[in-house]
Amino acid sequence: MEEQGLQTIYLKDYKAPTHEVKTVHLEVTLGEESTTVVNTSSWASKNSQTSLMLHGDSLELVSVHVNGKEHSS
């Protein structure tokens, strides 16, 4: 599926992860009209020269904090 600049990632294009997930904490709030999920996670870079990119579909990114400081998406 290609929407809003998203591209399908094929197995032939797979690359080993550049980051390792250390911890994940999900807080899920189910509502009548919507669902809110707050994800608090810790990541470690396997290579200090790479940046972390997360892919999502039909999601609204509200905020990103790195080491306690807010960053723009």
N, C-alpha and C positions, 0 to 999 in steps of 0.2 A: 504494500500500500504506500502510495506517495501522496502526502498531504502537507501543505505549508512547508515545503522544503525538506521534509523527512524522506529518507531513502531507505529502501530495503537493504539489510546487511546480509550478504550471502556467506555461506560457509567458506567458500574459496577466498573471501576477503577477511576472514577472521584473523585477529592478532591477539597475542597473549595479553591479559590485563596488565595495565601499568600501575594499578593501585590495588591494595588489599583491604577488604572490609574487616575492621577490628570489632566493632559493636554496632547493633541496630536496635533502636527502641521505637516502636510505633504506637501512637495514641490515636485511636479511631473513634470518631463521633458520628453516629448514624442519626440523620434527621429525616423529617418528612419529605423535604424537597432536595436535599443534597447530603453528601457524606464528606466529612473533613478528616484528612489523615495528616498527622504531624509526625515527621520522621526525624529522629535525632540519631545520627550515626557518626562513627569515627572511622577514618580511612588513613592508610599509610601508603605513601608513594614508594614504589619499588625502584623508581628512577627519578631523581630530583629534577630532571630536565623535561618531564612530561606534565601536562595539565590533565585534570580530571574532567571527563565529559560524560554526562548522564543523558540517556535517551528516554523520552516519555511521549505518550500519545493521549490527547484529550485531558491534559492536566493543566492546572493553573499554578505556576510557581509564585509563591507569595514572598519568600525571602530566602537568602542564603547567608549563613554566618560561617566564617573561617577563623578559628582561634578566638572566638568571641566578638569578632568584628564583622559588621554587615557588609556584603558585597553586592554589586548589581549583577543581574543575570545576563 
